Amino acid sequence: MKKMWSGRFSASASNLLDQFNASIMYDRKLYREDIEGSLAHAQMLEKQGILTQNELKQIQEGLTRVKNEIESGTFEWNISDEDLHMGIEKRLTQIIGDAGKKLHTARSRNDQVAVDFRRFVLRKNLEIAELMKLLMQEILVVAQKHTETLLPGMTHLQHAQPINFGFHLGAYLSMFKRDIERFESSYTRNNVSPLGCAALAGTPHNIDREYSAELLGFDSVSVNCLDTVSDRDFALEILFNISTMMMHISRLSEELVLWSSYEFGFIELSDEYSTGSSIMPQKKNPDVPELLRGKTGRVYGSLMGLLTVMKGLPLAYNKDTQEDKEGVFDAVETAEISLEILKEAIKTMQVKPKNMDTACKVGHLSATDLADYLVEKCDIPFREAHFITGKAVAKSEELGIDLSEIELKYLKEIDERIADDVLDFLVLENSMNARQSQGGTATQRTKEQLVYFKKYLQEK
């Protein structure tokens, strides 16, 4: 069969052009959205008297048969058909004849692909958000068990102040909650129907865009057709959302890699989600978090690729936008498997509180508490208190101990204003629990934060 647009041409397209121009070998992933869009369009055309009831019935039955062929693997995808829209329409016409040729009335491939791709992206926004909630639930389970487990809180990757492990994991719950909100916001903002915009300027046929939008589950129809057929903001948004999510996953993955090393020893990843070395029998490598870090760059590339495609395009549709799908498809698949495997890695890892506690006794984590004590209890200006605390840290270093282990006599030698109760402020558990301000690391505050996240997930 000739190409459906070939009436104006006197020569057939070259095989090389078919290979370069075609998208059918990857955009066929949108077959479900394409068939659903065609069914809604046909139903609208019948409602408006453009198709007869019999023609609508033939189209419905024919598209159902096409769908079954695709899902059973008997449908023949041909590169000469260019894209799935033409491939499906050609097969429909082979099955039902002239009624199939009427389906494209008041419709262009421009609004057709916009409908299909938009609906795919909208669906994936919600599906990824659901996977993120499952990940959050597993992190929450671990966090709830460790609201009293001491962990060295760090800045510049240097020991800073004592926190608890549940509080640390709560930081990632905060990040992932924001990610979910971005996916959900994108869904709401972009849930508008392009169908009926035709090539770029609308159609002279008496169509009902609101009706077809309702059939397809859109909240409304787009306002300006010229913008609509060339708009790929929805695709850029999901790529940005996935990129930001993967950045957060990569940060957590980096910590999992560090924590699972002998130098830290805070966790041990399960054998199910670790690998060995081809030459060193003793090795247990954290390949899952390492791959998650690596795949983050892959997603960034898809975002930058589409931004670059779109940056110089005049209105309206241009063939350049055919490059919009492969990056999105790849990023979506990367996001889905990344969320699933990270969830399982978190679920099966072993936490080692004793090693975390030992690490807290390195780096003088309660130094800030000594400075705060001098300010509050001794009425010493903070800058002077900072200097005194620095001398106490230096003395601890000289003694080869942590500040939390220093004896009172050494502190009194540094400054006689220091009273006997100072040692209570240097106890690491007390230091952690002293941070009672809203959002702080104190166990009670951490528990409140985790209740907040639990309630958020329960309401979703």
LUMFISE-183922 format. One record per residue (C-alpha): residue in three letters; y, z, x. Coordinates in steps of 0.5 Angstrom, whole numbers, plus 500, padded with zeros to 3 digits. Layout:
[node "ALA", [Y, Z, X]]
...
***
This chain:
[node "MET", [500, 500, 500]]
[node "LYS", [507, 498, 502]]
[node "LYS", [512, 504, 504]]
[node "MET", [515, 506, 497]]
[node "TRP", [522, 504, 500]]
[node "SER", [520, 498, 503]]
[node "GLY", [523, 493, 498]]
[node "ARG", [530, 492, 502]]
[node "PHE", [526, 490, 509]]
[node "SER", [522, 484, 511]]
[node "ALA", [518, 487, 517]]
[node "SER", [514, 493, 517]]
[node "ALA", [515, 499, 521]]
[node "SER", [512, 499, 528]]
[node "ASN", [506, 504, 529]]
[node "LEU", [511, 507, 534]]
[node "LEU", [516, 508, 529]]
[node "ASP", [511, 511, 524]]
[node "GLN", [509, 516, 530]]
[node "PHE", [516, 518, 532]]
[node "ASN", [519, 518, 525]]
[node "ALA", [513, 522, 521]]
[node "SER", [513, 529, 519]]
[node "ILE", [507, 529, 515]]
[node "MET", [502, 532, 520]]
[node "TYR", [506, 538, 520]]
[node "ASP", [510, 538, 513]]
[node "ARG", [504, 538, 509]]
[node "LYS", [504, 546, 510]]
[node "LEU", [509, 545, 504]]
[node "TYR", [504, 542, 499]]
[node "ARG", [504, 547, 494]]
[node "GLU", [511, 548, 494]]
[node "ASP", [512, 540, 493]]
[node "ILE", [507, 540, 487]]
[node "GLU", [510, 546, 484]]
[node "GLY", [517, 542, 485]]
[node "SER", [514, 536, 482]]
[node "LEU", [511, 539, 476]]
[node "ALA", [517, 543, 474]]
[node "HIS", [521, 536, 475]]
[node "ALA", [516, 532, 471]]
[node "GLN", [517, 538, 465]]
[node "MET", [524, 538, 465]]
[node "LEU", [524, 530, 465]]
[node "GLU", [520, 530, 459]]
[node "LYS", [524, 536, 456]]
[node "GLN", [530, 531, 457]]
[node "GLY", [527, 525, 454]]
[node "ILE", [526, 521, 460]]
[node "LEU", [519, 522, 460]]
[node "THR", [514, 522, 454]]
[node "GLN", [509, 527, 453]]
[node "ASN", [503, 523, 455]]
[node "GLU", [507, 521, 461]]
[node "LEU", [508, 528, 463]]
[node "LYS", [500, 530, 461]]
[node "GLN", [498, 524, 466]]
[node "ILE", [503, 527, 471]]
[node "GLN", [500, 534, 470]]
[node "GLU", [493, 532, 471]]
[node "GLY", [494, 527, 477]]
[node "LEU", [498, 533, 481]]
[node "THR", [492, 538, 479]]
[node "ARG", [487, 533, 482]]
[node "VAL", [491, 532, 488]]
[node "LYS", [492, 539, 489]]
[node "ASN", [484, 540, 489]]
[node "GLU", [483, 534, 494]]
[node "ILE", [488, 537, 499]]
[node "GLU", [485, 544, 498]]
[node "SER", [478, 541, 498]]
[node "GLY", [480, 537, 505]]
[node "THR", [478, 531, 501]]
[node "PHE", [486, 528, 501]]
[node "GLU", [487, 523, 506]]
[node "TRP", [493, 524, 510]]
[node "ASN", [496, 518, 513]]
[node "ILE", [502, 518, 518]]
[node "SER", [504, 511, 515]]
[node "ASP", [506, 515, 509]]
[node "GLU", [512, 519, 513]]
[node "ASP", [512, 526, 510]]
[node "LEU", [508, 530, 505]]
[node "HIS", [512, 527, 499]]
[node "MET", [511, 520, 500]]
[node "GLY", [503, 522, 501]]
[node "ILE", [503, 526, 495]]
[node "GLU", [507, 521, 490]]
[node "LYS", [502, 515, 493]]
[node "ARG", [496, 518, 491]]
[node "LEU", [499, 520, 485]]
[node "THR", [500, 513, 483]]
[node "GLN", [493, 511, 485]]
[node "ILE", [490, 516, 480]]
[node "ILE", [495, 515, 474]]
[node "GLY", [498, 508, 475]]
[node "ASP", [505, 507, 473]]
[node "ALA", [507, 514, 470]]
[node "GLY", [506, 516, 477]]
[node "LYS", [512, 512, 479]]
[node "LYS", [517, 515, 474]]
[node "LEU", [516, 522, 477]]
[node "HIS", [521, 520, 482]]
[node "THR", [527, 519, 477]]
[node "ALA", [533, 523, 478]]
[node "ARG", [530, 526, 485]]
[node "SER", [531, 524, 492]]
[node "ARG", [527, 526, 498]]
[node "ASN", [533, 530, 500]]
[node "ASP", [533, 535, 494]]
[node "GLN", [525, 535, 494]]
[node "VAL", [525, 537, 501]]
[node "ALA", [530, 542, 500]]
[node "VAL", [526, 545, 494]]
[node "ASP", [520, 545, 498]]
[node "PHE", [522, 548, 504]]
[node "ARG", [527, 553, 501]]
[node "ARG", [521, 556, 497]]
[node "PHE", [517, 556, 503]]
[node "VAL", [522, 560, 507]]
[node "LEU", [524, 565, 501]]
[node "ARG", [516, 566, 500]]
[node "LYS", [516, 568, 507]]
[node "ASN", [522, 573, 507]]
[node "LEU", [518, 577, 502]]
[node "GLU", [511, 576, 505]]
[node "ILE", [514, 578, 512]]
[node "ALA", [518, 584, 509]]
[node "GLU", [511, 587, 506]]
[node "LEU", [508, 586, 513]]
[node "MET", [513, 590, 516]]
[node "LYS", [513, 596, 510]]
[node "LEU", [505, 596, 512]]
[node "LEU", [507, 597, 520]]
[node "MET", [512, 602, 518]]
[node "GLN", [507, 606, 514]]
[node "GLU", [503, 607, 520]]
[node "ILE", [508, 609, 525]]
[node "LEU", [510, 614, 519]]
[node "VAL", [503, 617, 520]]
[node "VAL", [504, 618, 527]]
[node "ALA", [511, 621, 527]]
[node "GLN", [509, 626, 522]]
[node "LYS", [504, 629, 526]]
[node "HIS", [508, 629, 532]]
[node "THR", [515, 633, 530]]
[node "GLU", [514, 638, 535]]
[node "THR", [511, 634, 540]]
[node "LEU", [516, 635, 546]]
[node "LEU", [518, 628, 549]]
[node "PRO", [523, 627, 555]]
[node "GLY", [529, 623, 551]]
[node "MET", [532, 618, 556]]
[node "THR", [538, 614, 558]]
[node "HIS", [538, 609, 563]]
[node "LEU", [530, 610, 563]]
[node "GLN", [532, 617, 566]]
[node "HIS", [530, 624, 563]]
[node "ALA", [536, 626, 559]]
[node "GLN", [534, 631, 554]]
[node "PRO", [528, 634, 550]]
[node "ILE", [526, 631, 544]]
[node "ASN", [520, 630, 539]]
[node "PHE", [515, 624, 539]]
[node "GLY", [516, 624, 531]]
[node "PHE", [524, 623, 532]]
[node "HIS", [523, 618, 537]]
[node "LEU", [518, 614, 533]]
[node "GLY", [523, 615, 527]]
[node "ALA", [528, 610, 531]]
[node "TYR", [524, 605, 530]]
[node "LEU", [523, 606, 523]]
[node "SER", [530, 605, 522]]
[node "MET", [530, 599, 526]]
[node "PHE", [525, 596, 522]]
[node "LYS", [528, 598, 515]]
[node "ARG", [534, 594, 517]]
[node "ASP", [530, 588, 519]]
[node "ILE", [527, 589, 512]]
[node "GLU", [533, 589, 509]]
[node "ARG", [535, 583, 512]]
[node "PHE", [529, 579, 510]]
[node "GLU", [531, 581, 502]]
[node "SER", [538, 580, 503]]
[node "SER", [536, 573, 505]]
[node "TYR", [532, 572, 499]]
[node "THR", [537, 574, 494]]
[node "ARG", [542, 570, 497]]
[node "ASN", [538, 563, 498]]
[node "ASN", [535, 564, 492]]
[node "VAL", [538, 558, 489]]
[node "SER", [535, 551, 487]]
[node "PRO", [537, 544, 490]]
[node "LEU", [533, 540, 485]]
[node "GLY", [537, 535, 481]]
[node "CYS", [542, 534, 487]]
[node "ALA", [538, 528, 488]]
[node "ALA", [541, 524, 495]]
[node "LEU", [547, 528, 496]]
[node "ALA", [552, 527, 490]]
[node "GLY", [548, 529, 484]]
[node "THR", [545, 524, 479]]
[node "PRO", [547, 520, 473]]
[node "HIS", [541, 521, 469]]
[node "ASN", [541, 527, 463]]
[node "ILE", [538, 532, 467]]
[node "ASP", [537, 540, 466]]
[node "ARG", [538, 543, 473]]
[node "GLU", [538, 550, 470]]
[node "TYR", [531, 549, 466]]
[node "SER", [528, 546, 473]]
[node "ALA", [531, 552, 477]]
[node "GLU", [528, 557, 472]]
[node "LEU", [521, 554, 472]]
[node "LEU", [521, 555, 479]]
[node "GLY", [523, 562, 479]]
[node "PHE", [530, 560, 482]]
[node "ASP", [536, 565, 480]]
[node "SER", [541, 560, 479]]
[node "VAL", [543, 552, 481]]
[node "SER", [547, 550, 488]]
[node "VAL", [554, 549, 486]]
[node "ASN", [555, 543, 491]]
[node "CYS", [550, 538, 492]]
[node "LEU", [553, 535, 498]]
[node "ASP", [552, 541, 502]]
[node "THR", [546, 543, 498]]
[node "VAL", [542, 537, 501]]
[node "SER", [544, 538, 508]]
[node "ASP", [544, 546, 508]]
[node "ARG", [539, 549, 513]]
[node "ASP", [542, 556, 513]]
[node "PHE", [536, 559, 509]]
[node "ALA", [532, 557, 515]]
[node "LEU", [537, 559, 520]]
[node "GLU", [537, 566, 517]]
[node "ILE", [529, 567, 517]]
[node "LEU", [529, 565, 524]]
[node "PHE", [535, 570, 526]]
[node "ASN", [531, 575, 522]]
[node "ILE", [525, 574, 525]]
[node "SER", [528, 574, 532]]
[node "THR", [532, 581, 531]]
[node "MET", [525, 584, 528]]
[node "MET", [521, 581, 534]]
[node "MET", [527, 584, 539]]
[node "HIS", [525, 591, 536]]
[node "ILE", [518, 590, 536]]
[node "SER", [519, 588, 544]]
[node "ARG", [523, 594, 545]]
[node "LEU", [517, 598, 542]]
[node "SER", [512, 594, 546]]
[node "GLU", [516, 595, 552]]
[node "GLU", [515, 603, 551]]
[node "LEU", [508, 602, 549]]
[node "VAL", [507, 599, 556]]
[node "LEU", [510, 604, 560]]
[node "TRP", [507, 610, 556]]
[node "SER", [500, 607, 557]]
[node "SER", [501, 607, 565]]
[node "TYR", [498, 612, 569]]
[node "GLU", [505, 614, 571]]
[node "PHE", [507, 616, 564]]
[node "GLY", [500, 617, 561]]
[node "PHE", [503, 619, 554]]
[node "ILE", [499, 614, 550]]
[node "GLU", [492, 610, 551]]
[node "LEU", [491, 604, 547]]
[node "SER", [484, 603, 544]]
[node "ASP", [479, 599, 547]]
[node "GLU", [479, 594, 541]]
[node "TYR", [487, 592, 543]]
[node "SER", [486, 592, 550]]
[node "THR", [483, 587, 556]]
[node "GLY", [480, 588, 562]]
[node "SER", [481, 584, 569]]
[node "SER", [477, 579, 572]]
[node "ILE", [476, 582, 579]]
[node "MET", [478, 589, 578]]
[node "PRO", [473, 593, 574]]
[node "GLN", [477, 599, 573]]
[node "LYS", [483, 596, 569]]
[node "LYS", [485, 597, 562]]
[node "ASN", [491, 592, 561]]
[node "PRO", [496, 593, 555]]
[node "ASP", [496, 585, 553]]
[node "VAL", [498, 586, 546]]
[node "PRO", [504, 589, 547]]
[node "GLU", [505, 585, 553]]
[node "LEU", [504, 579, 549]]
[node "LEU", [509, 581, 543]]
[node "ARG", [514, 582, 549]]
[node "GLY", [513, 574, 551]]
[node "LYS", [512, 572, 544]]
[node "THR", [519, 574, 542]]
[node "GLY", [522, 569, 547]]
[node "ARG", [518, 564, 543]]
[node "VAL", [522, 566, 537]]
[node "TYR", [528, 566, 540]]
[node "GLY", [527, 558, 542]]
[node "SER", [526, 556, 535]]
[node "LEU", [532, 559, 533]]
[node "MET", [536, 556, 538]]
[node "GLY", [533, 550, 537]]
[node "LEU", [535, 549, 530]]
[node "LEU", [542, 552, 531]]
[node "THR", [543, 546, 536]]
[node "VAL", [540, 541, 531]]
[node "MET", [545, 543, 526]]
[node "LYS", [551, 544, 530]]
[node "GLY", [554, 537, 530]]
[node "LEU", [551, 534, 524]]
[node "PRO", [556, 530, 519]]
[node "LEU", [555, 531, 511]]
[node "ALA", [550, 530, 508]]
[node "TYR", [543, 529, 510]]
[node "ASN", [541, 527, 517]]
[node "LYS", [534, 525, 519]]
[node "ASP", [535, 530, 525]]
[node "THR", [534, 536, 520]]
[node "GLN", [527, 534, 520]]
[node "GLU", [526, 538, 526]]
[node "ASP", [528, 544, 522]]
[node "LYS", [520, 546, 520]]
[node "GLU", [516, 546, 526]]
[node "GLY", [520, 552, 529]]
[node "VAL", [520, 556, 522]]
[node "PHE", [513, 555, 521]]
[node "ASP", [511, 557, 528]]
[node "ALA", [516, 563, 528]]
[node "VAL", [513, 565, 521]]
[node "GLU", [506, 565, 524]]
[node "THR", [508, 569, 530]]
[node "ALA", [511, 574, 526]]
[node "GLU", [506, 575, 521]]
[node "ILE", [500, 576, 527]]
[node "SER", [505, 580, 531]]
[node "LEU", [506, 585, 525]]
[node "GLU", [499, 585, 524]]
[node "ILE", [496, 587, 531]]
[node "LEU", [502, 592, 532]]
[node "LYS", [500, 596, 526]]
[node "GLU", [493, 596, 528]]
[node "ALA", [495, 598, 535]]
[node "ILE", [499, 603, 533]]
[node "LYS", [494, 606, 528]]
[node "THR", [488, 606, 533]]
[node "MET", [492, 609, 539]]
[node "GLN", [491, 616, 542]]
[node "VAL", [497, 620, 543]]
[node "LYS", [497, 625, 549]]
[node "PRO", [502, 631, 548]]
[node "LYS", [500, 635, 554]]
[node "ASN", [502, 629, 558]]
[node "MET", [509, 629, 554]]
[node "ASP", [510, 636, 555]]
[node "THR", [509, 636, 563]]
[node "ALA", [514, 630, 563]]
[node "CYS", [519, 634, 560]]
[node "LYS", [519, 639, 566]]
[node "VAL", [521, 634, 570]]
[node "GLY", [529, 632, 570]]
[node "HIS", [532, 638, 568]]
[node "LEU", [532, 636, 561]]
[node "SER", [536, 643, 558]]
[node "ALA", [542, 642, 563]]
[node "THR", [546, 640, 557]]
[node "ASP", [544, 646, 554]]
[node "LEU", [546, 651, 560]]
[node "ALA", [553, 647, 559]]
[node "ASP", [554, 648, 552]]
[node "TYR", [552, 656, 553]]
[node "LEU", [557, 657, 558]]
[node "VAL", [562, 654, 553]]
[node "GLU", [560, 657, 547]]
[node "LYS", [558, 664, 550]]
[node "CYS", [562, 665, 556]]
[node "ASP", [569, 661, 554]]
[node "ILE", [568, 657, 560]]
[node "PRO", [572, 650, 559]]
[node "PHE", [567, 644, 559]]
[node "ARG", [569, 641, 565]]
[node "GLU", [568, 647, 569]]
[node "ALA", [561, 649, 565]]
[node "HIS", [559, 642, 567]]
[node "PHE", [560, 643, 575]]
[node "ILE", [557, 650, 574]]
[node "THR", [551, 647, 571]]
[node "GLY", [551, 642, 576]]
[node "LYS", [550, 647, 582]]
[node "ALA", [544, 650, 577]]
[node "VAL", [541, 644, 578]]
[node "ALA", [542, 643, 585]]
[node "LYS", [539, 650, 586]]
[node "SER", [533, 648, 582]]
[node "GLU", [532, 642, 586]]
[node "GLU", [532, 647, 592]]
[node "LEU", [527, 651, 589]]
[node "GLY", [522, 645, 587]]
[node "ILE", [522, 647, 580]]
[node "ASP", [525, 645, 573]]
[node "LEU", [532, 648, 571]]
[node "SER", [528, 651, 565]]
[node "GLU", [524, 655, 570]]
[node "ILE", [529, 658, 574]]
[node "GLU", [530, 665, 574]]
[node "LEU", [536, 669, 572]]
[node "LYS", [538, 672, 578]]
[node "TYR", [539, 665, 581]]
[node "LEU", [544, 663, 575]]
[node "LYS", [548, 670, 576]]
[node "GLU", [549, 668, 583]]
[node "ILE", [552, 661, 581]]
[node "ASP", [557, 665, 576]]
[node "GLU", [557, 672, 574]]
[node "ARG", [559, 671, 567]]
[node "ILE", [552, 668, 565]]
[node "ALA", [549, 673, 561]]
[node "ASP", [541, 675, 560]]
[node "ASP", [540, 671, 554]]
[node "VAL", [542, 665, 558]]
[node "LEU", [534, 663, 559]]
[node "ASP", [533, 663, 551]]
[node "PHE", [537, 657, 551]]
[node "LEU", [533, 653, 557]]
[node "VAL", [527, 653, 554]]
[node "LEU", [525, 646, 552]]
[node "GLU", [523, 647, 545]]
[node "ASN", [529, 651, 543]]
[node "SER", [533, 646, 547]]
[node "MET", [530, 641, 542]]
[node "ASN", [531, 645, 536]]
[node "ALA", [538, 647, 538]]
[node "ARG", [540, 639, 536]]
[node "GLN", [540, 641, 528]]
[node "SER", [546, 636, 527]]
[node "GLN", [545, 631, 522]]
[node "GLY", [540, 625, 525]]
[node "GLY", [538, 630, 530]]
[node "THR", [532, 631, 534]]
[node "ALA", [530, 638, 531]]
[node "THR", [524, 639, 528]]
[node "GLN", [527, 640, 521]]
[node "ARG", [532, 634, 522]]
[node "THR", [526, 630, 524]]
[node "LYS", [522, 632, 518]]
[node "GLU", [528, 630, 513]]
[node "GLN", [528, 623, 517]]
[node "LEU", [521, 622, 516]]
[node "VAL", [521, 624, 508]]
[node "TYR", [527, 619, 508]]
[node "PHE", [523, 614, 510]]
[node "LYS", [517, 616, 506]]
[node "LYS", [521, 616, 500]]
[node "TYR", [524, 609, 502]]
[node "LEU", [517, 606, 503]]
[node "GLN", [514, 609, 496]]
[node "GLU", [520, 606, 492]]
[node "LYS", [519, 599, 495]]
***
